[in-house]
Amino acid sequence: MNRTRELLREPWVQRAVRAALAAGLAWQAAVLLPAPMSQYAYYAALGAVIAVHPTVADSASAAWRTVLAILLGFTLAVVVHEATIAVPAAATIALVVGLAVVVEQWRVLREHASWVSFAAVLMFTVGSTDPAAYAVNYAGLTLLGAAIGVLVTTVLFPPLQLTVAERRIADARGLLARHLGGMADGLRNGEVPSPGEWEGRGKELAAALDRMRSAENVVERARRANPRARKWVRAAERIREQSRALDRVAVLVDDLTSLVVEFQPHRRGIDRIDGGTGWVLADALDSLAGVVCNPYPTREQEGDRDHREAAIEAAEAALQRLTTLLRTSDVADDEGFFALGAVTVGMHRALDTLRDRVPTPSPT
């Protein structure tokens, strides 16, 4: 039972169920219409599949934009055909396709613009004997199917895409924490990534953050015209809050890592004051990773200390040691010293971003 519930939360499974149901309903509705529309029932099924999208808002948008693009293609084909009756068919089709591509640049059509040229060519190959009737049947049945697709998307477990967003946030959080921990281990061993190695790590983290932002945007779109949006408002707000906090922290971590890689402050002038600078910096990075890994207040057992609170206190203590090292040193004219100061400020800001996030319960 639990496995079935988990499977039904997968967006691709939900879309498969909705698309199958919408296509079946659209077909059945179309065959009940009078001839000749009932003979083109497959257009209704096509419209249903076109309109089934990850969100209700996207589903409605796809429905009317696709039908509009189809009508534009049909109209263009008919007008050009009537105006070029004496012209060879190949030249007419070439002209229609060229004009259709121009029409497809209309921003209103968005990603559905390609239907203009498709419908225009289809009119020549299938509907040329009776263009008006074909246009009514094709566009009308596609609109019927699209309406059914939107209705099914709205009624049948309207998607909020929370599962994907939570997964993407967890992936980005884990990668960011591993990066901080890896930097800390390198500092303890007297090694840090070369600029080339760091560039590779940075690209991996950037890709994870892009996926996280994309998933957050889908959740925001999914709340529009969604009857379940109010029920899941806290979960959606939690996703937005976590995503944006991680995004800000990742920018700060990228800056401080670049400083460590370029200037290696733990190996330069400040080491003349304290040979353990690398260890102090490593402890600070490790403690920050601990806060990243604990976004929610959690306890193993009743009465135990909250893990998130403990991680924040450990990070504060580690950063305080690093700050004290800077304040008590006499090396104020070395670029490594200034880099370490900038790193310290960056970590303080990152901790503030994570700490100031309003704690919310862990999802169950």
Secondary structure, 3 states (H helix, E strand, C coil): CHHHHHHHCCHHHHHHHHHHHHHHHHHHHHHCCCCCHHHHHHHHHHHHHHHCCCCHHHHHHHHHHHHHHHHHHHHHHHHHHHHCCCCCHHHHHHHHHHHHHHHCCCHHHHHHCCHHHHHHHHHHHCCCCCHHHHHHHHHHHHHHHHHHHHHHHHHCCCCCCHHHHHHHHHHHHHHHHHHHHHHHHHHHCCCCCCHHHHHHHHHHHHHHHHHHHHHHHHHHHHCCCCCCCCCCHHHHHHHHHHHHHHHHHHHHHHHHHHHHHHHCHHHCHHHHCCCCHHHHHHHHHHHHHHHHCCCCCCCCCCCCCCHHHHHHHHHHHHHHHHHHHHHHCCCCCCHHHHHHHHHHHHHHHHHHHHHHCCCCCCCC
